[in-house]
């Protein structure tokens, strides 16, 4: 597993957990403990996302700090040399 793949796996793990908690909170909006867990997963994912985007490019279109088309300049996942 490459460093890029490991980083993506960590990010997706935290994002999946956060999404799962968000869905739970849709039906339990007053559950403060779960809300705090959601915040923690988002907090843990943030530096990993930042590291990934600084090294490999944007993960999403919204990641580009206001430059709506800048994300398209980064290599597509299949264009990365380390994956070949």
C-alpha positions as CSV (number, residue, x, y, z in Angstrom):
1,X,0.0,0.0,0.0
2,X,1.4,3.4,-1.0
3,X,1.6,6.3,1.4
4,X,-1.2,8.0,-0.7
5,X,-3.4,4.9,-0.4
6,X,-2.8,4.7,3.4
7,X,-3.7,8.4,3.8
8,X,-6.9,8.0,1.7
9,X,-7.8,5.0,3.8
10,X,-7.4,6.9,7.0
11,X,-9.4,9.9,5.6
12,X,-12.2,7.6,4.4
13,X,-12.4,5.8,7.7
14,X,-12.9,9.1,9.6
15,X,-15.3,10.4,7.0
16,X,-17.4,7.2,7.0
17,X,-17.6,7.3,10.8
18,X,-18.7,11.0,10.7
19,X,-21.3,10.3,8.0
20,X,-22.7,7.4,10.0
21,X,-23.0,9.6,13.1
22,X,-24.6,12.4,11.0
23,X,-27.3,9.9,9.9
24,X,-27.9,8.9,13.5
25,X,-28.2,12.5,14.5
26,X,-30.9,13.0,11.9
27,X,-33.2,10.9,14.2
28,X,-31.5,11.8,17.5
29,X,-30.7,15.5,17.2
30,X,-30.3,16.1,21.0
31,X,-27.7,13.4,21.6
32,X,-24.8,15.5,22.8
33,X,-22.4,12.6,23.2
34,X,-22.8,11.6,19.5
35,X,-22.5,15.2,18.4
36,X,-19.2,15.4,20.2
37,X,-18.0,12.2,18.6
38,X,-18.9,13.6,15.2
39,X,-16.9,16.7,16.0
40,X,-13.9,14.5,17.0
41,X,-14.0,12.5,13.8
42,X,-14.1,15.7,11.7
43,X,-11.3,17.1,13.8
44,X,-9.2,14.0,13.2
45,X,-9.8,14.0,9.5
46,X,-9.0,17.7,8.9
47,X,-5.2,17.5,9.2
48,X,-5.1,14.3,7.1
49,X,-7.2,16.0,4.4
50,X,-4.9,19.0,4.5
51,X,-1.8,16.8,4.2
52,X,-3.4,14.9,1.3
53,X,-4.4,18.0,-0.6
54,X,-1.0,19.7,-0.1
55,X,0.8,16.6,-1.4
56,X,-1.6,15.1,-4.0
57,X,-4.2,17.7,-4.9
58,X,-7.8,18.4,-4.0
59,X,-10.1,15.6,-2.8
60,X,-13.2,17.5,-3.8
61,X,-14.1,20.5,-5.9
62,X,-14.9,22.4,-2.7
63,X,-11.3,21.9,-1.4
64,X,-9.8,24.6,-3.6
65,X,-10.2,27.7,-1.4
66,X,-12.4,29.7,-3.7
67,X,-10.7,28.9,-7.0
68,X,-13.6,27.0,-8.6
69,X,-11.6,25.6,-11.4
70,X,-8.1,25.2,-9.8
71,X,-8.8,21.6,-8.8
72,X,-8.9,20.5,-12.4
73,X,-5.2,21.3,-12.8
74,X,-4.1,18.6,-10.4
75,X,-3.4,15.1,-11.8
76,X,-6.3,12.7,-12.0
77,X,-5.9,9.6,-9.8
78,X,-5.0,7.4,-12.8
79,X,-2.3,9.9,-13.9
80,X,-0.2,9.6,-10.7
81,X,3.2,8.0,-11.4
82,X,3.5,6.2,-8.1
83,X,0.5,4.1,-8.8
84,X,2.0,2.6,-12.0
